[in-house]
Amino acid sequence: MTAEADHGLAGADRTERRIRVVLADDQALLRSAFKVLVDSEPDMEVVGEASDGAQAVELARTRQADVVLMDIRMPGTDGLAATRMISADPELSGVRVVMLTTFEVDEYVVQSLRAGASGFLGKGAEPEELLNAVRIAHAGEALLSPAATKGLIATFLRHTGGLAAGDDGDGPGGGAGRHAERLAALTGREREVLVLVAAGLSNDGIADRLEVSPLTVKTHVNRAMAKLGARDRAQLVVIAYESGLVRPRVD
């Protein structure tokens, strides 16, 4: 093989390793700004733009997206419905959804997390925050921080008395009864790790608390996700609260 051909293959391999991003927002100007930002990074690229949720789902499939930056409120199929469609499709199990919102605490954000979104990000976030969000979601971690997700869910629970109201059966959520059997399948250590994940601790923080290695914690987290049917760490936080394993502190 010639050096030129080898270089070409190496270039193709680098392209394949880029994080493939779909932008879903009904505001063309905002999509354009996000596209310039994402395409400026060597490890990611925009592979599609959608103005509604149905188009976002189709692009996630046809463009083999890794991450979808999804606006919650769009005409036609909104971001919430689209997230449910993505999380319910086995062929899209590797797609991570990052919800974009202008609200700090919003019922739709919580529903999106339950439906399978990896987390949420404010539209007013700094450019570096958005880029980091794409990388974090792609890695399967909870977007922003587990503490941020926990705070959102705890606030919502305090105001509504629970997440089960209005549940349509989609996603890993659905109240304490839905999770009871799966929680019973967890080992004592896995339950302990789940509680600490919901408390906002990182793997390193949990490792320090339990006096084990971060790799051991990661193994427990991955096993808990598999047993509970959670797509990622954010879903573990939701399940921990919905099941009643962890309860929000009422101030």
N, C-alpha and C positions, 0 to 999 in steps of 0.2 A: 504494500500500500504506500502511495506517495505521501510526502509530508503535507501536500496541499489537501489531499483527500482526508488524511487523518485530522487535519485542522478543521475541515468541514464537519466531520463527525463530532468532534469535540464541541464545535459551536452549536450543533443541533442538540447535543446532550445538555448543554447549558440552558438552551431555550426550553427543553422539556422539563427542566427542574424549576423553572419559574412558577411562581404561584399564579394561577389563572383566575382572574377576577371578573365578575359580571357586576355592572352598575345598574341598579334599578331605582329610578326616581323619575317622576313626571316632569321635573324641571330640567330642561335641556342644558341650561347654563350651569347648574350645579353638577350635572354629569360631566360636562366638559372640564370643569375645574378639577374634579376628582380624577378624571382620566389623565390629565397632564401630570398630576401629582403621582399617581400610581405608576404610570409609564416612565417616570423619571428614575425609578428604582431598578437596579440591575436584577433583583431577585423576584420581580413580579411584573405582570402585564395585564391590561384590560383586554379581554377577549370578546366582550359583548356589552351592549347598552340596551336597557329596556325602559319603557315608559309606563308599564303596568306589571302587575304580579304574574299574570299568565305568560307574558313574554319572557319574564325573568326565569320562570320554571323551564320554559322551552330552551332558552339559551344555556341554562345550567346544564341541561342534558346534551344538547348538540355541540356546545363548545367545550364540554368536559371541564367545567369550572371547578375550582377548588373552594373559592369563597365568593359569596354573593353579598354585596353591600346593598341592603334592602330598606327602602323608605317604608314606613308603616302605612301612611295614608297616601294612596294613589287611586285614581279613578278606575272603575272596572274591578278587576281582581286586586285587592289591596295586599300590602305586605304580609299581613297576618295570615290570610288565606294561602298566599303563595308559600309561606314558610311551612305551613301544615302540609301542603302538597309535596314539597321537597322532602320533608322528614318522613312522610308516609311512603315514599317511593324507594324501594330497595336498591334500584339502580343509581340513586343519588345519595346513598348512605355516606359517601365520603365528602359531600358538599357541606360546607359550614356557612351559616347565615349570620351576618352581623346586621342588627336592626339599627337604622338611623332614625333618631327622634329629636324633636325640639323640646321635649318635656323631660324633667328630672325624674318624676314618678308618674307613670302612666299605666292604666289598666291593660292597655294593648301590649305594652312592653312585657309585662308579666305573662300574659297569654302567649306571647311570641316565644318566650323562654320555655314555657311548658310545651309549646308546639314543636320545639326542636332548635330554636335559635341558640347560637353560642353566647350571645350577650347583646349589649346595646352600646351605642355611642351617640353622643350629642352632635348635632350638625355643626355646632360652633366649636368643635374640638380643634386643637392645633394640628397642623399637617403631620407632625411626627406621631401624634397620638393615633391618627387614622392609619398610618402606615404600620405602626406597631400592632394595631388592632387586627389588621389583615394577617400579620405573621402569627400572632397569638392564636387567633381562631383557626388558622391553617394547622397549627401544631396540636389542636385539640384541647387547648386550655380554655378556661373561662375568660371571656373578654373583659378588659380592664382588670379587675381583681375580684377574687371570690368575695371579698368584703363588700365591694360595691354592689354586686349582685345580691348578696345577703341582705344588705341594707334596703334595697328596693323591695324585695319580697317581704321582709319584716314589716316595712311601712304599709304595704298593701294589705297584709294580713290583719294588722291592727285596725285598719279602716273598714275592712269588709268581713272580718270574722273567718276568712278562709279562702282558699283558691278554688275549691270545688264548685262554687256557684257558677252556673252557666257552662259547665264543662260539657264538651260535646264528644268526649271519648278519644280525641286525637292526642297524639304526643304521649310522652312518658308520664304526664300528670294524670290527675283524676281523683285525688282525695286519698284519705288514709286506707280505705278498704282496698283500693286498687293496688297499693304497694305492700300490704301486710304480708302476703305470701312470699313476695320477693325479698322483703327485709328479713324474713325468717331464714332465708337461704344464706345470709351473710354470716361469716364467722364473727366472733366477738371482736377481734382486732379490726376487721373490715368495718364493722359498725362504729367502732371508736374512731377510725380514720374518717369515716363519713361525717361524723359529728364535727370533727376538727376542720374538715373541708368547708362545711356549712358555717363554721365560726370565722371563716376568712383566712385561715392559715395556708401558706404555701407549702409545697412538699418539703422544703428545707425547714420551715417552721414546725411542721408536724414531726419531722425526723428528730428535731431537737427536743420536742415535747415528749416523744415516746422513746428517745434514746436508741434510735435505729438509723439505718442509712437512708438517704433520699431515694435510692434505688428500690429499697424495700417498700417505702411508702408508695412510690409510683406503681409497684406491683399490686399493692392492696387497692389503690385507686382504680387501676385498670380492671381488676377482678370485680370490684363493686359495680363499676359501670356495666360490665358484661352481665352480671346477675340481675341488675335493675333495669336493663334495657336503656341505659342512658347514652346519648350520643357523645357527650363530652362532660367536662367538669361542671359547667354551668347547670346541666341537668341534674347532677348530683345534689347541688344546693337546693334546687326546686323540690326534688323528691324528699330530701331531708325535712323540709318544712311542711310539705303537703302530707307526708305520712304521720306527722306529729312526733317524729323522732327528735326534732329540734323545734322549739317554740320561741317565737319572738319575745323579747323583753318589752313589756308595756311600761312606758315611762309615766 
